Amino acid sequence: MSAESRQNLHGVEAKRRKNGDTRVTRPSHERMAGAGEGRTTLVSRSSGAVLRAVAVAAVVATPSLLLPVISGDTKQLVALAALFAAALVFAEYRAAYPTLVEFRDAPPFNRIRFLLLGSIVLGLTLIERGNSAPNSLTEFVHAAGRLIGLAMDFPYSPVRLVTLVLADGTHAGQVAMVRDAAGLAYFASLVWLAVFVVALRLGAWPQRGRSFNVWTNLPTFDPTAGGDVVARLERDGRVNIALGVLLPFVIPFFVSLFSEGVNPISLASPQTLIWTMTLWAFLPASLFMRGIAMCRIAEMIRDIRRAQTSPEAAQGLATA
């Protein structure tokens, strides 16, 4: 730099100080780098939100896409539901902070839940497709569902309770179809629950060597509601685990208690059977996973509190 340039630079700096301007200005290349990183993060978040939205819409539309006989009204209703689900997922994952979706930044929690939902919907859809357009794949899935349904159809089991909900006089073929669908759905939920527990233990979930913001990943949990946060997390976790265990038994019980049985005609529709069995198996499994996750976070916060005298031990957890 020449002497004249240095003199001009000192003159500009002196004028700024004289005018009381104490702002610190980053070099232009740093400002450009920061803006570039922000745009990269925004593009990455948007692309991820688009992919997730498309995947959710595909799962919702799977029965309509694979089943050969679907009415026009049903297709329109399913398309509307798929668009709504896709828009909700896109908005949640596109935003900087979520409002409804929990554990958004703590994979693989939501990925396992999505795979659980998708596997149940796909399996039941293939069973229903085999009734009208059978092939080797549908026959295999139906045979697996039949074996699982028969194995899990013992007294007081969730599958037996589901079949008992059907009204008296239901055709044996319809009872067998409901049993096979319930057995396959419930078995899939147990398998993915086991996968989640293994991933939690082997992967040191939810930290995985990076920071974990409790309040961002639990947007529906109010930390200011009162009481100790750890105690509330453990209480809510145990409640969710209890609901996850009891709901497969309680739902059929209350349906049979407050009605004379489910009309078999209502389950004759493939779409109705698929989504009824999917929700019956998915909702308890999702609550069970949420309960395990909340208990795990409570345990992690307790460990951080114990290690407050050692900052190195508390590194990696952000509680606010």
C-alpha positions as CSV (number, residue, x, y, z in Angstrom):
1,M,0.0,0.0,0.0
2,S,1.4,3.4,-1.0
3,A,2.0,6.3,1.5
4,E,-0.8,8.3,-0.1
5,S,-3.3,5.4,0.3
6,R,-2.3,5.0,4.0
7,Q,-2.7,8.7,4.6
8,N,-6.2,8.6,3.0
9,L,-7.2,5.6,5.2
10,H,-6.0,7.3,8.4
11,G,-8.0,10.4,7.4
12,V,-11.2,8.4,6.9
13,E,-10.7,6.7,10.3
14,A,-10.0,10.0,12.1
15,K,-13.2,11.5,10.6
16,R,-15.3,8.5,11.8
17,R,-13.9,8.8,15.3
18,K,-14.5,12.6,15.3
19,N,-18.2,12.0,14.4
20,G,-18.6,9.4,17.1
21,D,-19.0,6.5,14.8
22,T,-17.7,3.5,16.7
23,R,-19.2,0.8,14.6
24,V,-17.1,-2.2,13.6
25,T,-17.3,-3.0,10.0
26,R,-16.4,-6.4,8.8
27,P,-14.3,-6.7,5.7
28,S,-16.3,-7.1,2.5
29,H,-15.1,-10.6,1.9
30,E,-16.3,-11.7,5.4
31,R,-19.7,-10.1,4.8
32,M,-19.9,-11.9,1.5
33,A,-19.0,-15.2,3.1
34,G,-21.6,-14.8,5.8
35,A,-24.3,-14.0,3.3
36,G,-23.2,-17.0,1.2
37,E,-23.4,-19.3,4.2
38,G,-26.9,-17.9,5.0
39,R,-28.1,-18.5,1.5
40,T,-26.6,-22.0,1.5
41,T,-28.4,-22.9,4.8
42,L,-31.7,-21.5,3.4
43,V,-31.4,-23.4,0.2
44,S,-30.5,-26.6,2.1
45,R,-33.4,-26.2,4.5
46,S,-35.8,-25.5,1.6
47,S,-34.7,-28.5,-0.4
48,G,-35.0,-30.7,2.6
49,A,-38.4,-29.4,3.3
50,V,-39.5,-30.1,-0.3
51,L,-38.2,-33.7,-0.2
52,R,-40.0,-34.4,3.1
53,A,-43.2,-32.8,1.8
54,V,-43.1,-35.0,-1.3
55,A,-42.4,-38.1,0.7
56,V,-45.3,-37.5,3.1
57,A,-47.7,-36.7,0.2
58,A,-46.6,-40.0,-1.5
59,V,-47.4,-42.0,1.6
60,V,-50.8,-40.4,1.9
61,A,-51.5,-41.1,-1.8
62,T,-50.1,-44.7,-1.8
63,P,-53.4,-46.5,-1.4
64,S,-55.0,-44.5,-4.2
65,L,-52.0,-45.0,-6.5
66,L,-51.7,-48.8,-6.0
67,L,-55.3,-49.9,-5.5
68,P,-56.9,-50.6,-8.9
69,V,-60.5,-49.6,-8.1
70,I,-60.8,-46.1,-6.6
71,S,-63.8,-43.8,-7.1
72,G,-63.3,-40.2,-8.4
73,D,-64.5,-38.6,-5.2
74,T,-62.1,-40.7,-3.1
75,K,-59.2,-39.7,-5.4
76,Q,-60.0,-36.0,-5.0
77,L,-60.3,-36.4,-1.2
78,V,-57.0,-38.2,-1.0
79,A,-55.3,-35.6,-3.2
80,L,-56.6,-32.8,-0.9
81,A,-55.3,-34.7,2.2
82,A,-51.9,-35.3,0.5
83,L,-51.6,-31.6,-0.4
84,F,-52.5,-30.5,3.1
85,A,-50.0,-32.9,4.7
86,A,-47.3,-31.8,2.3
87,A,-47.9,-28.1,2.9
88,L,-47.8,-28.7,6.7
89,V,-44.5,-30.6,6.5
90,F,-43.0,-28.1,4.2
91,A,-44.0,-25.1,6.4
92,E,-42.6,-26.9,9.5
93,Y,-39.2,-27.8,8.0
94,R,-38.9,-24.6,6.0
95,A,-39.2,-22.4,9.0
96,A,-36.3,-21.5,11.2
97,Y,-38.1,-22.7,14.3
98,P,-40.9,-25.4,14.3
99,T,-44.3,-25.0,15.9
100,L,-45.8,-28.5,15.8
101,V,-43.2,-31.1,14.6
102,E,-41.1,-32.3,17.5
103,F,-37.5,-33.5,17.3
104,R,-37.1,-31.9,13.9
105,D,-33.4,-31.4,14.5
106,A,-32.8,-34.7,16.3
107,P,-32.6,-37.5,13.6
108,P,-33.5,-40.3,13.3
109,F,-36.6,-39.8,15.4
110,N,-38.9,-38.5,12.7
111,R,-37.3,-40.6,10.1
112,I,-38.1,-43.8,12.0
113,R,-41.7,-42.6,12.5
114,F,-42.0,-41.9,8.8
115,L,-40.7,-45.3,7.9
116,L,-43.1,-46.9,10.4
117,L,-46.0,-45.1,8.9
118,G,-44.9,-45.8,5.3
119,S,-44.3,-49.5,5.9
120,I,-47.7,-50.0,7.5
121,V,-49.5,-48.2,4.7
122,L,-47.6,-50.0,2.0
123,G,-48.0,-53.4,3.5
124,L,-51.8,-53.0,4.0
125,T,-52.2,-51.5,0.5
126,L,-50.4,-54.6,-1.0
127,I,-52.7,-56.9,0.9
128,E,-55.8,-55.1,-0.4
129,R,-54.4,-55.0,-3.9
130,G,-53.9,-58.7,-3.8
131,N,-57.7,-59.1,-3.5
132,S,-58.3,-57.6,-6.9
133,A,-55.0,-57.7,-8.8
134,P,-52.8,-60.4,-7.2
135,N,-49.2,-60.9,-8.1
136,S,-46.2,-62.5,-6.5
137,L,-45.4,-59.5,-4.2
138,T,-49.0,-59.1,-3.0
139,E,-49.3,-62.9,-2.4
140,F,-46.1,-62.8,-0.3
141,V,-47.2,-59.9,1.8
142,H,-50.6,-61.4,2.3
143,A,-49.1,-64.7,3.4
144,A,-46.8,-62.9,5.8
145,G,-49.8,-61.0,7.2
146,R,-51.8,-64.2,7.6
147,L,-49.0,-65.9,9.5
148,I,-48.4,-62.9,11.7
149,G,-52.1,-62.4,12.3
150,L,-52.6,-66.1,13.3
151,A,-49.6,-66.0,15.6
152,M,-50.8,-62.9,17.3
153,D,-54.5,-63.9,17.5
154,F,-54.5,-65.3,21.0
155,P,-56.8,-64.4,24.0
156,Y,-56.6,-60.8,25.2
157,S,-54.1,-59.8,22.5
158,P,-54.6,-56.5,20.6
159,V,-55.3,-58.4,17.4
160,R,-57.9,-60.6,19.0
161,L,-59.6,-57.5,20.5
162,V,-59.7,-55.9,17.1
163,T,-61.5,-58.9,15.6
164,L,-63.9,-59.0,18.5
165,V,-65.0,-55.5,17.7
166,L,-66.7,-56.6,14.5
167,A,-70.4,-57.1,14.7
168,D,-72.0,-60.5,15.1
169,G,-72.6,-62.3,11.9
170,T,-69.6,-60.8,10.1
171,H,-68.4,-63.0,7.3
172,A,-65.4,-65.2,8.2
173,G,-63.4,-63.9,5.2
174,Q,-63.9,-60.3,6.4
175,V,-62.8,-61.3,9.9
176,A,-59.7,-63.0,8.5
177,M,-58.9,-59.8,6.5
178,V,-59.2,-57.6,9.5
179,R,-57.0,-60.0,11.5
180,D,-54.3,-60.2,8.9
181,A,-54.2,-56.4,8.5
182,A,-54.2,-55.8,12.3
183,G,-51.4,-58.4,12.8
184,L,-49.2,-56.9,10.1
185,A,-49.7,-53.3,11.3
186,Y,-49.0,-54.2,14.9
187,F,-46.0,-56.3,14.1
188,A,-44.5,-53.5,12.0
189,S,-45.0,-51.1,14.9
190,L,-43.1,-53.4,17.3
191,V,-40.3,-53.9,14.8
192,W,-39.8,-50.1,14.3
193,L,-40.0,-49.5,18.0
194,A,-37.1,-52.0,18.4
195,V,-35.2,-50.2,15.7
196,F,-35.7,-46.9,17.5
197,V,-34.5,-48.3,20.8
198,V,-31.4,-49.8,19.2
199,A,-30.6,-46.5,17.3
200,L,-31.0,-44.6,20.6
201,R,-28.6,-46.8,22.4
202,L,-26.0,-47.3,19.7
203,G,-26.1,-43.7,18.4
204,A,-26.0,-41.9,21.8
205,W,-29.3,-40.2,20.7
206,P,-30.1,-37.3,20.7
207,Q,-26.6,-35.6,20.9
208,R,-24.5,-37.6,18.4
209,G,-21.6,-35.3,19.0
210,R,-23.4,-32.0,18.4
211,S,-25.5,-29.5,20.3
212,F,-29.1,-30.3,21.1
213,N,-31.6,-27.6,21.8
214,V,-34.3,-29.0,24.1
215,W,-36.9,-26.2,23.5
216,T,-36.5,-26.1,19.8
217,N,-37.0,-29.9,19.5
218,L,-39.9,-29.9,21.9
219,P,-42.0,-26.8,20.7
220,T,-45.2,-28.0,22.3
221,F,-43.5,-28.4,25.7
222,D,-43.8,-25.3,27.9
223,P,-40.8,-25.0,30.2
224,T,-42.4,-22.1,32.1
225,A,-45.6,-24.0,33.1
226,G,-44.2,-24.6,36.6
227,G,-42.3,-27.3,38.4
228,D,-39.0,-28.8,37.8
229,V,-38.3,-29.4,34.1
230,V,-36.7,-32.8,34.6
231,A,-39.6,-34.0,36.7
232,R,-42.1,-32.8,34.1
233,L,-40.3,-34.4,31.3
234,E,-40.1,-37.7,33.1
235,R,-43.8,-37.5,34.0
236,D,-44.9,-36.7,30.5
237,G,-42.6,-39.4,29.2
238,R,-44.1,-42.1,31.4
239,V,-47.6,-41.0,30.5
240,N,-46.8,-41.3,26.8
241,I,-45.2,-44.7,27.3
242,A,-48.3,-45.9,29.3
243,L,-50.6,-44.6,26.5
244,G,-48.4,-46.3,23.9
245,V,-48.8,-49.7,25.7
246,L,-52.5,-49.4,26.5
247,L,-54.0,-47.8,23.5
248,P,-54.0,-50.9,21.3
249,F,-56.0,-52.7,24.0
250,V,-58.1,-49.7,25.1
251,I,-59.3,-48.5,21.7
252,P,-61.1,-51.8,20.7
253,F,-62.4,-52.2,24.2
254,F,-64.1,-48.8,24.2
255,V,-65.4,-49.3,20.7
256,S,-67.1,-52.5,21.7
257,L,-68.2,-51.0,25.0
258,F,-70.1,-48.0,23.5
259,S,-71.4,-49.7,20.4
260,E,-72.8,-53.0,19.2
261,G,-69.8,-53.7,17.0
262,V,-68.3,-52.2,13.9
263,N,-70.4,-52.7,10.8
264,P,-68.4,-54.9,8.5
265,I,-69.6,-52.9,5.6
266,S,-67.6,-49.9,6.9
267,L,-64.4,-51.9,6.7
268,A,-65.3,-53.4,3.3
269,S,-63.7,-50.3,1.7
270,P,-60.0,-50.8,1.3
271,Q,-59.2,-47.2,2.1
272,T,-61.1,-47.4,5.3
273,L,-59.5,-50.6,6.5
274,I,-56.0,-49.4,5.6
275,W,-56.2,-46.1,7.4
276,T,-58.1,-47.5,10.4
277,M,-55.5,-50.2,11.0
278,T,-52.7,-47.7,10.3
279,L,-53.9,-45.2,12.9
280,W,-54.6,-48.0,15.4
281,A,-51.0,-49.2,15.2
282,F,-49.1,-46.0,14.4
283,L,-50.5,-43.7,17.1
284,P,-49.5,-45.9,20.1
285,A,-46.1,-46.6,18.7
286,S,-45.5,-42.9,18.1
287,L,-46.5,-42.1,21.6
288,F,-44.3,-44.8,23.0
289,M,-41.3,-43.4,21.0
290,R,-42.1,-39.9,22.2
291,G,-42.2,-41.1,25.8
292,I,-38.8,-42.8,25.5
293,A,-37.3,-39.7,23.9
294,M,-38.6,-37.4,26.7
295,C,-37.3,-39.7,29.4
296,R,-33.9,-39.8,27.6
297,I,-33.8,-35.9,27.5
298,A,-34.7,-35.7,31.1
299,E,-31.8,-38.1,31.9
300,M,-29.5,-36.0,29.8
301,I,-30.4,-32.8,31.6
302,R,-30.0,-34.4,35.0
303,D,-26.5,-35.5,33.9
304,I,-25.7,-32.0,32.8
305,R,-26.8,-30.6,36.2
306,R,-24.6,-33.1,38.0
307,A,-21.6,-32.0,35.9
308,Q,-22.1,-28.3,36.3
309,T,-18.8,-28.0,38.0
310,S,-17.1,-29.6,34.9
311,P,-17.9,-27.5,31.8
312,E,-16.4,-30.1,29.5
313,A,-19.0,-32.6,30.6
314,A,-21.9,-30.2,29.9
315,Q,-20.7,-29.3,26.4
316,G,-23.1,-30.2,23.6
317,L,-26.4,-29.4,25.3
318,A,-28.3,-26.1,24.8
319,T,-31.3,-25.8,27.1
320,A,-32.6,-22.6,25.7
